[in-house]
Amino acid sequence: MATEACAVCDTDVRIAGGIGDLWSFAFESTQGLTLELVDGSEFFLCFDCLERLPDDTEPTAADVERLQAAAETDAGTAADGTETDVPSK
């Protein structure tokens, strides 16, 4: 089984197929995909993060960066790795 990290939430995402699945007989589907956006950028996103991209316009790298910033805020860390105050739910 192969995995790749989502560019937004950094979750290890399963990639179906390949020799690993042949030996384990795993028949699970892929949980994300690589997108080439209109601005030429390319990102691997899990399906949950993919659903968070805008529907009304063509997604760009700026949209992915916005999702990354939101994910870092939700996780309690800033882009530079320092902890931020996250309100408890």
C-alpha positions in Angstrom: 0.0 0.0 0.0 1.4 3.4 -1.0 0.5 6.7 0.7 1.1 10.3 0.1 0.6 13.3 2.4 -2.3 15.7 1.6 -0.9 19.1 0.7 -3.4 20.8 2.9 -4.0 18.7 6.0 -0.8 16.6 5.9 -2.8 13.4 6.4 -1.3 10.3 4.9 -3.7 9.3 2.1 -3.9 5.8 0.7 -3.1 5.4 -3.0 -4.6 2.2 -4.4 -2.9 -0.2 -6.8 0.7 -1.1 -7.1 2.7 -4.2 -6.1 1.9 -3.7 -2.4 -1.8 -4.3 -3.0 -1.1 -7.3 -5.1 0.5 -9.1 -2.2 -1.9 -7.9 0.5 -5.1 -8.4 -1.7 -6.3 -5.0 -0.5 -9.1 -3.8 -2.7 -9.6 -0.3 -1.2 -9.9 2.8 -3.3 -7.6 5.7 -3.5 -8.5 8.4 -1.0 -7.2 11.5 -2.9 -5.8 12.7 -6.2 -3.3 15.0 -7.7 -4.8 18.2 -9.2 -3.1 20.4 -11.8 -4.7 23.8 -11.3 -5.3 26.5 -14.0 -2.3 28.5 -12.8 0.0 25.5 -13.5 0.5 24.5 -9.9 0.0 20.9 -8.8 -1.1 19.5 -5.4 -2.1 16.1 -4.0 -5.3 16.5 -1.9 -7.4 14.1 0.1 -11.0 14.0 -0.9 -12.1 16.0 2.3 -9.8 18.9 1.4 -10.7 18.7 -2.3 -14.3 19.3 -1.3 -13.3 22.5 0.5 -12.0 24.1 -2.8 -14.3 26.8 -4.3 -17.0 25.5 -6.6 -17.8 28.8 -8.3 -14.3 29.5 -9.8 -11.4 27.5 -11.1 -9.2 26.7 -8.0 -5.7 28.2 -7.9 -2.6 27.8 -5.7 -3.9 30.7 -3.6 -7.0 28.7 -2.8 -4.9 25.8 -1.6 -2.7 28.1 0.4 -5.8 29.5 2.1 -6.9 26.0 3.0 -3.3 25.3 4.3 -3.5 28.4 6.5 -6.9 27.4 7.9 -5.6 23.8 8.6 -2.6 25.2 10.4 -4.8 27.5 12.5 -7.1 24.6 13.3 -4.1 22.5 14.3 -2.8 25.3 16.6 0.4 26.1 14.7 1.3 29.0 12.6 3.1 28.7 9.3 6.4 29.2 11.0 5.8 26.3 13.3 5.0 28.4 16.5 2.0 27.5 18.5 -1.1 29.7 18.3 -4.0 30.2 20.7 -6.8 27.9 19.5 -10.1 28.3 21.2 -11.4 25.1 22.7 -14.6 23.7 21.2 
